[in-house]
Amino acid sequence: MESILPHAEKVENFEVAHTFKTLGERFMILNAMEIRRENRKNSLILLSIEDITERKLMGRKLEETMHRYEEMIYSSPSLIAILEGPKFIISIANEPFLNQLGKGENIIGTPYLEAVPDLEEQGLGEILRKVYKTGKPDYVHEIPVNITRNGKTVLSYFNFGYQAQRDTKGVINGVAILANEVTVQAELNKSIRESETRFHQMTDLTPDKIICADTSGKIYYFNKSWLNFTGLNLKQLIKKGWEHLMHPEEVKYVLNNWNKAMTGDVFEVELRLRDKNNVYKWHLGRAVPLKDEEGNILMWIGAITQIQKLKEEEERKEVFLKMVSHELKTPLTSIKGYTQFLLEMIEGSKEDVLQSLPIIPSLERIDSQINRLTRLISEMLDLSRVQESQLILQSENFNLNTMVEQCVEDIRYSYSTANIIVNQQSELSVYGDRDRISQVLINLITNAIKYSPIDKNIEIDVFEVREGMASVSVKDQGIGINQDDQKNIFERFFRVTGKDEQTFAGFGIGLFLAKEIMTRHNGDIEVESEKGKGSLFTFSIPYISMDGKEEKMERKNRAVGIPVIKGEFIKS
Ligand code: ADP
């Protein structure tokens, strides 16, 4: 004031910042004026001080906010623009926005739809006007937009957000655009959608019934074949699921398997499904999981094939086999009867003529061939019994050692060239169908002879393989079986193919039946073999030990005070 007032009359709006001891930093506006008084030498100074600290701080805050807001817009990788008024004058557009349009900053201040005419044709002008008019925001995803940049039209995809801008009174005065380029993602999604369409078209073409299920097993897709078969539409199928189409006898079994499959088991079942005429048809259902790179299951794809015709054919084949077997068995039995009758007559005859003729060897030949045929027919009959679950066991207690001796004796009689040694290592009694277990043993021994063209030394062991289990093993020095085939030889009709095996007659039924018979006795049958070196077949069944009986007896006797005498195994 001292320096200004001598030269001027006023000090106007002079901003001063001062830190007061008690108040801290304050901002003030000073106005001063010299007041001259008449007839007085000294003049007065009128001084006004206005404290503007609050206003000043608010101004600073606003500036900072504005700066932050601009920073956000200009440093964002998203495309941001703010358009003003009904003509959509570009007031702000960040670099990514301008770059996408292929334009420079010169378009700022010009109408958006005129600066980029491509957009109006593609319907974006319409969206802008709607948002401006209604004030409702609009969001659109993966929108294809053709933009001409440097004379070249490029197709890109964007996610757009349009938001109306309002003034302090709430009146709409513009539209903000926030966009992200998602071309890579959109193209990927497009190719996924295309591949899905192709998948559906493909699955619709196949006659198989295809289902897709989520990881919990819930089915969310049925192909066209289902619709044709059931007469239902996709919505109805998804709502009702496939349980209601299953035959009541199989629902539990199929669903059990299905649920087990969801935890990693293989799903493969035969089931009957009801068609639109309420007729059940046989199907074979399989499902495989679709996994991600880390092996997590993403979904399940199931294929269900109709096998009704196959089933019918199989049934017909069964009936045929049964019929043929019966038809063959009757004449064979009578031929066998007559052959044995003749043999006995000739053997008992004293006439030299008859004795000198080769009638006996011929009849013996016929007899052995009949035995072979009879066995084959029995196997075929057993096979159909197994399939119809009619293989009934006539179980009894019997001595395993005696049974083995008798079987070997019978075989020695028919196969005089074989050298069969029996080692009875333990004396064991079992409870089971004696004839069926003999059948298993005879099959193993005749196989051992059949598949040992040179060295016909066969060794049979009867032993206790482990506590409670009796085993009989048959070892030969024959052609052996390689590792891969060993897994299959117990399958129905499986025969090893190879030049060694070609020469041996057979149908691949014997071991399948042996396995079935053993399973029904709670036993097992296995093979150890090496190609060219021979095979060792072992079957095992639970034996009856005195221990079990004794324990029961002991308990009973203890109750009545009788001492228990320890014994060996029961002998039949
Ligand atoms: P098959 O009537 O064909 O002998 P099996 O069911 O008894 O039927 O045996 C199935 C197949 O297992 C045979 O075809 C043969 O290839 C193989 N096999 C069985 N036993 C032996 C053995 N002792 N040595 C070698 N191969 C064997």
Boltz pocket constraint, residues with backbone or C-beta under 6 A from the ligand:
constraints:
  - pocket:
      binder: B
      contacts: [[A, 443], [A, 444], [A, 447], [A, 448], [A, 451], [A, 476], [A, 478], [A, 479], [A, 480], [A, 481], [A, 489], [A, 491], [A, 494], [A, 495], [A, 496], [A, 497], [A, 501], [A, 505], [A, 506], [A, 507], [A, 508], [A, 509], [A, 510], [A, 511], [A, 512], [A, 535]]
      max_distance: 6.0
